[in-house]
Each structure stands twice: as structure tokens, then as C-alpha cells.
Amino acid sequence: MRVYRGEDADLGLIRGKKIALIGYGSQGRAHALNMRDSGVDGVVIGLHSGSTSAAKAKAAGFAVMTNAEAAKDADIVVMAAPDQVLPDVYAKDLAPTMKKGAALLFIHGFAIHFGFIKPRADLDVLMVAPAGPGTALRSGFLEGNGLIGLLAVHSDISGKTKQLGVAYGAAIGCGVGMIETDFRSETETDLFGEQSVLCGGSVELIKAGFDTLVEAGYAPELAYFECLHQLKLIVDLVHARGIKGMYGAISDTAEFGARTRGPRAVGEATRREMKRILEEVQNGKFANELMNECRTGQPKLKAMRAKDGEQIIEKIGAELRALMPWIGKSKAT
């Protein structure tokens, strides 16, 4: 697998270019600020009429215009808006206005891989996907560390699309390493990881552990600390040292219990379900379910969000985090 680094990048490929960032959320903001700090001056922000992000982008010193206006003369159009809105944005605002031979850059392969967007044949199409949220991308850039990124080319009309992606990745803070991949692999592994481990599986494991202790009569405050609060400490060890290194940093009691009981907590039934989740990602079932949910106003998602405030773990967590005001402080600016 090929890895590109900052020294492989020619920032001259994007300096002096007009770059239209469609969206100014967590990722869009980080990309815009990091590029400007890297000497890329031609960044403009495209937003839909009435966007609440317009004031933030203007306050940061960026020119803000409609999506169509931003894309009209852009050399590179970056798709930084949510996955579910990108197909309509492309069809209505970008496809009719983008100049011939421009580059269409994605930060996630979802819309291309599942066919929700079929780009014009004259466009270079690529992906530069930072391996982390926008807040981490920005803070890493400011600290001089950056994030690993994923680089993929879907359509190379100019013959320079990969070089353009390497330059873009270096400018936004992924110069530490850009792993070459393809849209399918990035999309499917990203969705599976989010659903089964990072966001879905880990949260359900936390909730199950918390509920088990509370239902057994233990104080919810203790359950919170043991099943949620301390998780960050362990994840930080795994992140820095790997799984073996984490085991080497904890007590023999904790290690023996983890090695003998962990496979019971996450056993064969969970592994079978993970395979089903991956199949639903691969065959497009999840993608279509998501898009249908968004087309109907997100009724399921809104109902699930509404229940969050009713959970004991959320109420206890808010009270305990108030005792630790330093938690969640970000260095990103």
C-alpha cells in the first residue's frame, strides 16, 4: 500500500487556485482554516441560503456565497456538506455551473460509491479523507502533528489528480501520511467502523455495562466512572501503545480479567452480528435506509435523539462532568 507524505506534495498545485468548500461544518471549517494557514489564499465557502454557518465563515474572514456561485469559477470544489444533501447539491448547484476540467473532491466516498452522485465526464474526481473529525484535524494542525489521511482517485482526466490530492492533503494537515486506497474500501470500512465499533458498538457496550451495575444496586456515579469516564484512559493507551502495550500498562488483575472475560462480553454472537452489519454496508442496504430516512425528515433519528435526555447515564454524566470543567476543552481555533 502506497503512502504519500508532506515531502511528496507540491503545494504549488493548489496555491493560486480558487477552491470552493461546499459546507462549513466541522470538516469544512478545519479544511478552510488549515489551507489558509498553509498559504492557500483562494478559498471561498459555498452555503445554501439561510445557512447558520454563514456568520461563522464570514467572521473567520472567508468570502461566503451560494453553492452555485462558489463553484462557478472554482478549480477545485470540495464536498464538505453532509452525505445526505450532497446528491441534490451536486445535481442542482454544481453540475450545471462547474467549469470544464475542474476537480470534484470528496472527503468521504459515500455518494460516489453508492451511485448517488454520477459526476460529469470532464471532471477529475478524487477523495482526501482525514482519519478523524474536523476538530481533531484542526487541533492536530495547530500542534504540528496532523492526521493520517486516505487518498483515492475515481476519475483522472487531467493526469494530475493524484498529485492534486497529495497537495490538498498536505495543505489541510494530512502530510504525516496519506494512504492510497479506493472509494469502495474507504466507504465500507468507515461505515462499518462507525456502526459496529467506534460510535455504535462502543456506546452500546458502555450503556450495557452501566445498566448492569445500576440494576444490581450500585450507585450510578460509580457505574459512570467505571464504564464511561475511565474508557478514555484505556483508549488513550491503546491509541498510543497498541493493544499489547495497553495490557502492559495496567495491573495484572485488570489484564487477567480482561483477557478471560472480554471474549465473553463480546463473543461469537456479536461477531456474527458484525458480519451482518458489514453485509448491509456492502450491499447498499444501509446507504438506502439512510437516504430514505433523510428524505422523510429523519423521524427515526429524531425519536432516538429525543430519548437521550431521558437516560440516567446522560443525567449523571452531565452532573459529574460539571465537576471536571477541564474535560472537553479544545485547543482548536
N, C-alpha and C positions, 0 to 999 in steps of 0.2 A: 504494500500500500504506500503510495507516494505522499510525502508530507512536505508542504511548502512553508517557508519561514519568511520573516521580515526581510532578510537579505536577498530573497528571491524576487522581491517586489520592486517594481518601477512605478513610484508614485506619480511620475510624470504622465502616466496614462490616465489619471483622473484629475490631477491638478489642472485648473483651467477649463475643466468640463462643467457643464450645467448638470447637476444631479437633483432630481426631483424625488423627495421622500414622500411617499403616499402614506400618511398617518404619522402621528406624533405621540404615540403611547410610550410604554416603557422601552421598547426596542427602537422605535423611530427617534425618540429623544436622544438615546445613547449614541446611535449611529451619527446623527446630525452633529452633536457636540464633539464627539471624538474625531470626526472627519475635519471639522473646522480647526480643532487643536492640532491636527496633523498637516495643516496648511492647505486644505481643500476649501476654497472660498466660494465655489459656485453652488452651494446647497440651498435649495428652496423647499418649502413644505407645502404639500397638497392636502387639503382637507375638504370634507363635504360642508355645504352651507350650514351654519349654525353649530359647528363643532365646538365643544367646550375646550378643546386643546389649542384653539387658535390663539387665545390670550397668552398661554404659556409659551408657545413658539415665538410669538412676537416679542414677549418680554425677554426671551433669550437672544433676540436680535436677528431672527430669521424672517425672510420675506414669506408671507403666507398668502396663498391663492387657492382657487378651486383646483380640484384634481386635473381637470382638462387643461386649465391654464398652465399649471406646473409642468405637465407632461409635454406640452406643445413643442417646445424648443429644446427639451432635455436630451442629453446624450445618454444618460442612464436614468431609468425610472425604477425606484426601489419600492417593492410591495411590502410595506411595513404595517398595513392595516390588518384587522383580524381575518382569519381564514374564511369565515362565512360571508364576508362582504366583498372579498376580492373579485369573485366572478362578475358581479354586477358592476363594480368599479371599472374593471378592465373593459367589459363589453360596452358600457355607456360612455365612459370618460377617457379611456386610454387608447383603445384600438382605433377609434376614429381620428385621434389627434396626434399620436406619437409619430415623430418623423421617421422616414425610411432609414433603416440601418442602425437605429438606436438599440440600446441594450435594455432588456427587461430582467431585473434582478430580484430574486425571491430570497427570503430569509427562512423559509420553510417550504418543503416540496409538496405539501398537501394539494393545492389547487391544480398543479400541473400533473402530478402522479395519478390522481383520480379523475382527471379529464374535465374538471370544472372550468378550466381555462385552456383554450387552444390558441396559442399566440400566433400572430401574423407570421407568415413565412419569411419575411425580410428581417426579423428581429433576432439579435443574439439573445439567448435565454440562459441564465445561469442562476446559481444559488450560492450564497455565502451565509452560513447558519452558525452564529456563535453558540457554543455549548453552554448556555446559561441565560438567565433573564437579563433584561436591559440594565437593571440596577447593578448587577454584578459586572456587566461589560463596562459600564461607566466607571465604577469604583476601581476595577482592575486596571483600566487605562490610566486613571489618575495616580495609582500606586506604582505604575511602571511594570505591572505584571501581565495584564491582559487575560484573554481566554483562548482556549483551543477553539478552532472553527472547523466547519465542514464545507468543502468546496465541490461543486458539481456543475457540469455543463450539459445543458439539454439541447441547445442549438448553437452552432458556431458558424455563423455566416461570414463574419469578418476575418476569421482565422486567428483572432487575438482575444477570444473570450476568456480563456483560462488565465491569460496574463492579466486581463482586466480584473478578474475575480481575486487573484492574488494581491493586486494593488489595493483593491477595495478592502479586502480582509485586513491587510496590514494597517490601512488608514483608520479602521474602526477599532483596532486593538486586538486583532487575532494573529499578529505577527509571530507570536510564540510558537504557532504551529497550525497549519491548515491541512486537514486530512482530506485527500481526494476520494470522493465517493460518487454516488449517483442519486437521483431524486427518489427512486423507489426505496433504496436502503435507508436513506436519511428519514424519509417519511414514516416508514413502517416501524423502524426501531424507535423513533421518537414517540410515536403514538403508543406503542406497546410499553415503553419505559414509563411514560406518564401514567398510564392506566393501571398497570399491574404492580409497579414498584414505587416510583418517585412521589406521585401525587395521590393515586388511588389506593394501592396496596398498603403503603406506609401509614396513611391516615386511618384506614380501617383496622390495621393492627394496633395502632395507638388507642383507638376507641374501644376495641375489644378488650385490651388489657386494662384500661381504665374502668370499664364497666364491670369486668370480672372482680376487681378489687373492691369497688364501691358496693356491689351486690353482696360481697362477702362480709361487709360491715366495716371496712376500713375507711378512714377519713378521705374524702375526695381530694383534699390538698396533698396528702401523701401519694395518692394514686396519680395525681397530676405530675408531681415531681418524678416519680419512678417510671411512668410510662410515656411522658411527653417531654418535660423540661430537660431531662438528662440525655434524651436521644441526641440532641445536638452535639454533646460532648463526645459521644461514641461515633457519630457520623464524621465529626471533625478528625478523629483518629483514623478512621477508615480512609477518609479522603487524603490524609497526609501520609499514611504508612501502608495502606492496603489492609486486607482482612487479617492476614497473618500478623502484621505489625500491630493492629489493634489488639489482637489476642495477647500479644506480648506486653502490652501496656496496662492490662487490667489484672485483677487478682486471680489467683488460681481458683478460688471459689467461683468467681464470675465466669472464668473461662470454662471450667468443667461443666457448670450449669448450662452455659450457652451451647457448648458442643453436644451435650447429651439431650437437652430439652428443646433446643431451637428447631431441629428437624421434626419434632412432634407438633410444634406450633405452626410451622409452615411445612406441611407434609405432602404426600402424594396427591391428595385431593386438590390442594392449592396448585400444584404443578400441572395437574390435568386441566384445571380451570384457566391457568395461564396460557396453555396451548390453544384453548378455545378463544380466548381474548385475542391472541395473535392471529388466529384464522379469521376472526371478524375484522381485524385491521387489514389483512392481506386481501380478502375478497371484496372489500369496499363496503361491507355492511355497516361498520361504524361511521364511515365518512358520509354515507347516505342518511343514516339516522341523525347525525349531527346537522346536516344541511336542512333536513325536513323539520327538525326541532326549531332551527332558527327561522325558517320560512313561516312557521306558525306562531311566532312570538315568544319562543322559548318557555312554554308552560311548565314542562317538567323541571327544567333548570331553575326557574324562578321559585317553584314549590319547594325544591330541595334547599335552595338558599334560605328561604323563609324559615325552615326548620332549624337552621344552625343556631339561631338565637335562643332556642328552647332547650338546648342541650346543656347538661350540668357541666360538662368539661369546658364549654365555652365561658360560662359564667365564672367558674372557679379560676380559669386561666386568666380572665380579664382582671380579677382581683389580685392574683399573685403577680402578674406582670406589672401591675401598678406599684408593687413594692420594689421592682427592679427596673427603674426608668431608663437604664442604660441599654436594655435589650431592644434591638431593632434600630439602633442608631446607625445611620449610613454615612459613609464618607463621600458618597457620590454627590457631585454638584453640577 
